[in-house]
Amino acid sequence: MTVWNHIQPDYAANIWNEALNKRLGTQGLDLPEILVEIERRGLSFDELLAIPEQDDWIYSDGKSTSCVVFILEMFKAAGLFDPIARSIQVTEFTIKDAYTLKLFENNSSRLPKWCNDGDIVKLPFCQILGKYRMELPEYNTMNPYPHMNERCPSLPPKYSRPKNC
């Protein structure tokens, strides 16, 4: 990161400096200044990176979101996370976190007939497009809970994490 900060400082500022400043509650610090600040506070860089993204943070170029976060923000605004919505930061969710949420109707008999027509293994959801069938392990199995996904270690591609995390 420090090398990139010297080679492409504008790009580095856009990629991580602003987000790291948000986590520190500071503004305009570049990477070396951020490193000095975390040292002053007695934090490690890993601890800084682990501070959860907040849904209400707005960056210089607008909100930072992905497709799945956009959908989950709509779910949150629609009340699907009530009464714990204030303690859920959907910006911390991965795609797997989204589809494992126990928010979906659990009655595959209500799916249109064409959803699983001719399939040997019936899916509990309707895949509308695509040549290949999606497999969604643990689909619709996890109830939302306060501070969900804010302290859960996970690494791609499986995003495995400890039980009850």
N, C-alpha and C positions, 0 to 999 in steps of 0.2 A: 504494500500500500504506500509506503514512503517513497519508493522508487517511482511508482505511478504518479504520486503527488507532485514530483519534480518534473516528470516528462509531460504530463497532461493535467496541470493544476485545475483548469476549468472543469474538465471531465470528472476529476476526482472529487471536486467540490459538489458536483451534481450527483455523483454516485453515492458517496458516503459521508462527506463532511456535514452536510445539513442534517442528516439523520442522526449522526453522532452528537451534534449540537443539541438536537431535540432531546436526546436521552440525558444530556447533562444539564439541560435548562439554560444553555448558553446560546449565543448567536455569533456567527461570523468567524469562529475559530477555525483555523486551518488544521491539518492533521498534526503537525508538530505541536501546535498549541493545545490541541485536544489531548495528546499524549502527556504533556506537562500537567494539564488540568486533572487528568485521572490519577496521575502520580501524587499530585497535591492532595487529592481526596482519599487516597489510600485504596483506590479501586484497581483491579486488573483490567486489561483490555477485554478479556473474555467476559467479565462481569458487565462491562459497558455494553457489549454486543448483546448480552442476554436480557437487557432491559426491554420489556415488551413495547412494541409499536402501539400507539394509541389511535383509535379510530378518528378522533377529532383533530389530529395533527394536520396542519395544512402547510405544505412546502411552497417555495417560491414559484414553482410551476403548477401548483394546485395540489389536490389530494393524491396521495400515493396509494394506488389500488391495483388489483389484478382482477381478472374475470370472476374468480370464485369469491373474492372479497366483495366485489360489486353486488353479486347475488345475495351474499350473506348480509350485507348492509341493508338490502331491501327486505330480507326476512326480519332483520332486527327492527327496522322502521315499521314493519307490519305487525310487530308484537309477538313473533314466534319465540323470542327469547324471554318474554315477560314471565315472571316478575324479576328475573335476574339480569335483564338486559344491560343495566348500568355496569355490571361487573364482567361483561363479555367484551373482549376486543377482537372483533372478527378479522382484523388485519394480521392476527397471529395464526390464522387457520390455513391449512393446506387443502388441496382438493380432497384428499382422503378424509381429513377432518370433517369436511362439508358433507360428503356422502354417507359417513358413518353416523351423523346426527340422527337421532330418533325423532324426526320431524315429518316423515313421509307416511302416507297412508299405507297400511300393512294388509291390504286386501287385493291380492293379485287377480281375483275374480272380477274386479271392476275395471281391469285394463281392457282396452279394445282387443278384440279377437286376433287382429292381425299382428299384435305385438309379439306373441310367441307362437304364431301359427307355423306349424311344421317343424318346430324346434324340439329336439329330444329333451334337453334340459330347459325348463321354464325359468325365466328371469322374474324376480319380484318387482321389476321396474320395466318401463317401456323404452327401448332404445329406438329412436326415431330414424337416425341416419347412420351410415357406416357399413362398410363391407364386412368388418370383423365385429364379433360380439364383445362387448365390454364385460370385464369381470370386475366387480366391486366388492372385494373382501370386506366382511363386517358391515355391509350396507344396512343402514337404518337400525343400528344396535346401541348407540350411545346417547344417553340423556345429557342435555346441556347442563353444565354446573358452573358456579362462579369461578372466574379467572381461568377458565378452560384454555388449555394449550399455552399458557403463559410460562409454565415452568417444566415443560415436557421436552426432554432431549429427543431428537429424531434426525435421522440422516436418510437422504434419498438412496436408492429408488423406492425402498419399501416403507420408509417413514415409521419403522417399528419404534415402539416406546414402551416403557414399563406399564404394567397393569395398574389400573386406577390412577393414571396420570391425568 
